[in-house]
Amino acid sequence: MSTRAMRQPLGLKLTSSGFLALWCLIAAFPIFWIAVMSFKAPVDAFDANPLNVIFGPETRARGHGLSVFDILLGIAVLWGTYRLAAKVLPGMVRSYSPEGRQWIGWGVGVLVLVIGFLAVFFGILPAVTGALNPVLGPLGRDVIGLTTEHYQTVWVDRGFSNNFRNSLVVTVGVVTVSLTVGTLAGYGLARSGSALAFWILIVALIFRALPHSVLVAGYLPVFINSAEWLSPILGDNAPTLYGKPWAVIAVLVAINQPFTIWMLRSFFQNIPSELDEAARVDGCNHFQAFRRVIMPVMWPGVITTGLFSFLLAYNDFLVTSLLLDAQNQTMVPAIAGMFNRETTTTDQVVAVAAAVSITAPLFLLVMIFQRQIVSGLTAGAVKG
């Protein structure tokens, strides 16, 4: 078919462009705007003049600003990090990871990339620009006001790093358990031809449709009485699960597991069963065929499903706010608490900085795993 026949008509182009512009205005612009606000002094952040919010004259007057050289160098570092994450890192993981254990390579690669970016962006870059700006003339003069004091306040003074640690424990626990159980169950159900597999999937779907508050209410007596029930086994050291991250992990896994099983089953169904048969002929048992032959093909689907599991645990508000005490609170309910109790403009900008902070890991994950996510979504949508 010729490219001219596939060319979109002008009306369709204008309509799709209009919808994209509307989405940017409704969804993307507010995220950009609060990100700009979080780096300004309160006077600039809530100024009625949009130009003052962007350029921050009061922030710049306090000695906090960026020059043209700072901006260009920062963009170069961000672009280089993106290229490393999207182009270089996947190839290095495939080349240097142990056979059949790419998750080790991804874990080490992401950790090194994050630490390297933080060291360069917040350590080396300010030192370089601070030394060169005085001798650059107009290029070294501050043109945009910018301060990170609100981020320092929320992460250091307000203890938001503890909320981040709790979110990390919950998300890692949910993703690990969900993917471990989901891959095994999805593989078994995809290769099973019995009617029992169908009814198991139907029950899982019904369970997924239940309101989250119902599951929390059902688990609540178990968590509250856990110390009494576990005391015959653990003695006086038996823990009370209520208020601890382990309780949230159990509930979120129960909520997420049906979706994980359904999604991974669809991915496994798209892998020809002839691969299993060939592995069995070569001497593998069922589990060896699953681990050595099927799983390397399944990585895009596993990463895509893991991302959805991560988003469920990372963005959850209802379960975490009901089951966790103040000391073990995750980031999302902690930010909601900040907005509810903050009254001064300074405190409100600090709460905005906390809200912007939680978006960084999401952008990082999508940037690193974008190819696997697209490949996984495509594999799950196309049969054969």
N, C-alpha and C positions, 0 to 999 in steps of 0.2 A: 504494500500500500504506500502511495506517495506521501511525502511530508506535507504537501499542500492539502491533501484530503484530511490529514490529522490536525491541521491548523485550526485553532479555536476562532470562532467568529468574534468580531469586535464587541458585540453586546455581551457575550459570555465573559470575555476578558474584563470588561468594565464591571460587571456584576461581581465576579470573584474578587477583583481588586477592591471593590467597595466593601465587601464582607470582611476581607482581610484588614482593611483600614479601620473598620468598626471594631473588630476584635482587638486590634492594637490599642484603640482608644479606651475600650471598656476594661480590658484585662491587663495588657502589658504596660500601659502608661502609668496606672497607679503604683505598680511595683517599682518602676523607674523613679517615680516622684518621691516615694517614701525613702528610697535609697539615697536620693539627693538630700532630702531633709535630714537624714540621720548623720550626715557629715557637716552639718551647719550649727552655728550657735543658735540658741532658742529664738533670739530676735529675728534672725534670718529665716529659720525654718518655718515660722508661722507668719512671715510677712505677706501682706496682701498683694504685693507686686511680685509676679513670677520671676522676673529678672533678678530681683534681690535674693530670692530663694536659690536660684541657680548660681549666681556669681558670689553671693555671700559677702557683701561689703563689711558688715560688722565682724564676721569671722576673720576676714582678711586683716581688718584693723587690729585685731587681737594678736596678730603675728602668725596665724595659721593659714597657709595658702599653698597653691601649686602654681608653678611657672609653666610656660609653654614647653620648656625642656623636660620638666617633671612629667607632664602629660604624655609627651611623645615617648619617653623612656618607659613609662608605665604601660602604655599600649603595646609597646614592643615586647615587654616581659609577658603580658597577658596573651598576646598572639603566639609567642614562642611556647608558652605552657600549653595552649590549645593544640598546637601542632604536635608537641610531644605526646599529649594524651590521646589524640585522635589518630595519629599516623605512626609514631615511633613505638609507643608502648605496646600496642597489640602485636606487632611483629616481634618485639623482644620477648614477650610472654610466650608466643608460639615457639620461638627458637630455644629459649633457655629453661622453660619449665620442665620438671620431671614428666616422663611419659604418663599420660592419664591423670595428671594432677595439675591442671592449669590453674586451678583456684589458688594454689600456693604462689604461682607467678603473678597472678592478678593482685593478690593481697600484698606481696612485697613491692610490686611495681607501683601500686596506688599509694602505699605508705611513703615510699621514697619520693614520689612526685609531689605529694602534699608537703612533706617536710622541706624539700628543696624549694618549692614555691614560696612557702612562708619565710624561709631563710633569705631568699633573694628579694622578695617583694617588701618585707618589713625590716630586713636587716641591711643587706648590701645596698639596695636601691636608695634608701634615705641617706646613707653615708656618701654615696657617689654624687647624688644631686646636691647635698649640702656642701660638698667641697667644690663643685663646679659652678653652682648658681652665681656666686659673687663675681665671677670673672666672665660671665656670659652676656652681661649687659641686659638689653631688653628681653632676650630669651630666658634669662634667669630671674626676671621680676615676676612676683606673684600676680596672677590674673584671675584666679578663682579661689575663693575662700574654702578651706577644707580642714576639718579637725577630726581626729579619731578619739577624742576624750570621752564621748558618750559610749563608745565600744569598750574603752578601758573601764569606765564606771560599771557597765552592766556585767562584764565578764570577770573583773577582779573584785571590785567593791561590793557588787550585789551577789556574787557567788553563782553567776549563770553557768560557769564552767561545771559546777556540780549537776545542774539540770542537763547539760550536754552529756555528761558521763552517764547519767541515768537513761537518757534517750538512747545512747549508744548500746548500753546493756540490753535494753528492751528490744531494739531493732535487730541487733545481732542474734539474740536469742530466738526471736520470732522467725527471722529469715532462715536460720540454721535448722530449726526443728521443722518448719514448714516445708523446706526444700528436701530435707532428708526423708521425711515421711511421704511427701508428695511425689518424689521421683519413683520411689519403690511402689507406692500404691498406684500411681498413674501407669507405670510400666506393666504391672500385673493386670490391671483392668483393661489396658489396651490390648494385651495379648490373650485375654480370656474371652472365650466365646459363650460362656454360660449366661443364663438369665439372671443369676444372682448378682453378677457384675453390674447389670443394668439397674437393678433395684438399689444396689449400694449407691450408685451415682444419683438416683432420684432422692434417696434419703439425705445424701450430702447436700443436694440442691435445696431441699426443704430446710435443712439446718442452716444453710447460708442465708436464707430469707428471713430468719427470725430477727427481731429487733435486738440490738446489742444490749439494751438495758435488761432484757429477759435473761440473757446469759450471765450478766453481772449479778443479777439477783439470785440466780440459781447457784452460782459459785460462792456467793458471799458467806453463807453459813460454814462452808468447807474451810475457807480461808480464816475465818474468825476462830473456829474451833480446832485449827490445825495443830496447835501446840498440845492440846489435850489428846488428840488422836495419835500423834506421833510420839508421845511421851513413853509408851511401853517399849518403843524401839530405840529412841534416842535419849531417853531419860530426861533429866532436868534441862538439858541443852536443846530440847525440841523447840524449833522456831515457830513463831506465829507468822503465817504468810501474808496476812492482811497488812497492807501498807508497804509491802516489799515489791520490787520489780518482778520477782518470779511469779507473783499472782497475776500481774498484767500479761506476762508472756503466755501463761496458760490460757487465759481468756482470749487473747488476740490470736493465738494459734488455733483455738477452737473456732473462732470466727473466720479465719483465713483459710483453714485447711480444705474445706470443700471447694473453694475457688481454685486453690493450688492444684488439687487432684484433677479437677475438670480440665484446667488449662494444660497441665503436663500430659494428661491422657490424650488430648487432641494432638499434641506434638509427637508423642510416641506413635500414634496411629498413622502419621505421615511418614514414618520410617518403615521401609519395606521389611516384612517379616523374614524375607530371604536372608537378610544380614544375620539374624539370629540363627537361622538354619545353617548358614555357612560357618559361623563360629562353632556351632555344635559339631559339625563335621570335622573341624580342625581340632577337636578335643576339649573345647570349653564346656563347662556346665552352665546352667542357666544364669547364675550370678556372675560368673566370669564373662559370659557373653554380654551381659548387661553393663558390666564395669569397663571392659576393655574395647568393646565394639560399639555399643549403642550410645553410651554416655559421651564419648568424644564427638559424636555427630549431634548430640542433643544440647551442646553448650549454649548456642543462641537462645533456645527455648528456656533453658534453666535460668540464664541471666535475665531474660525478659520477665519470667515469672517471679524471680527473686526481686526485681525492681518493684513490681506491684506489691509484693509482701513488705518490702522496705517502706513503701509509701504508706501502707496501711498502719504499720507500727509507728512510723516517724510522725505522721500527722494526726494520730488518734488523740481525741480530746475527752470523749465521754468515759471510756474505760479507765484511762489514766487518772482523770480527775476524781473518779469515784473510789478507786482502789488504792491510790498512793497517798501517803501522808506528805506533809510539807517538806520534810527532809529528803524524800526520795522522788520528788516531783520531776516529771520530764519537761521539756522545753515548751511545748504548746500550751498546756494549762498554766505553766509559770508565766508565760507572756500574757495570757488572758487575765491573770491576777494582777500583773503590772498595770495594764490598761484600766482595770476596775478601780484601783486604789490611788493611782497617780493624779495629782491635782495641779502642780506647777508645770509650766511649759518645759522646764529643764527635765523634770521626771518623765514627761510625755515623750520628749525626744529620745531619752534613754530607752523607753519602752519600744519606740520605733526602731532604734538600733538593734534591740534584741530580736524584733520581728524580722528585720532584714538579715540578721545573722543566720537564721535557720534555713534560709533559701540557698546559701552557699553550697552545702553538701549535695543538694538536689541538682544544681547546675553542674557540679563536678562529676557526679555519677552519670548524668546524661551525656556529658561531654566525653567521658572516657569510654562508655559502653554504647555509644550511639550506633555503631555498625552492628553490634550483636543484637541490640534492641530492634532495629529495623529488620535484620535478618530473621529474628525470632518471630516478630509479628507477621512477616510475610510467610514464613513456614507454617505458622498456625492458621493462616487464612487460605492457603492454597493446598488443595488435596492432591495427592499423587506423588 
